[in-house]
Amino acid sequence: MATFHLKVLTVDRCFYDDAVDRIVVRTTQGDVGILPNHVPYTAALGIGGLTILKDGEKRVAAVAGGFVDVSREETVVLARTCEWADEIDVHRAEEAAERARQTLQQKESDHEHDIAQIKLKKAVNRIRIAGDK
């Protein structure tokens, strides 16, 4: 089976660097599947999952922000945050979601409301991804 090289980078580490069969990543426009010989493509990442399929095995990670760049040589995912489903501290994510919900109920400024919505989306995504492991 054909493969392609995938590199996933975050601000503090090289998260993944290997050949894969395919990936599915959440962009701001929805989920996108990348297969070998995909056309060149660049898109902003949303808050969602990154599914990596290699040798019949699937690994899922939570991603938030950044972009994906597909070229003939490799696919690079530059993410603000990325963590494997089994690395997620669900209790901490649930606490973050609750703090965000409380902030949303306090009718703060529009800016604080927007930040709380993003924090809630990230926390809910982490909880969902951890449940998929």
KAKAMO-V882208 format. One line per field, one symbol per residue. ss: DSSP state (a for helix, b for strand, c for the rest). phi: phi as a letter, one per 20 degrees, with the letter a starting at -180 (. if undefined). A space follows every 10 residues. Layout:
ss = ???
phi = ???
This chain:
ss = cccbbbbbbc cccbbbbbbb cbbbbbbccb bbbbbccccc bbbbbbbbbb bbbbccbbbb bbbbbbbbbb ccccbbbbbb bbbbaaacca aaaaaaaaaa aaaaacccca aaaaaaaaaa aaaaaaaaaa acc
phi = .fcbeccddd fdaefbbaec eacccedfdp fceddgmffg bcbfeddrdc dddblmdccc cecbmobdcd cfeadddddf cbbfgfefef gfffffffff fffffelffg ffffffffff ffffffffff fef
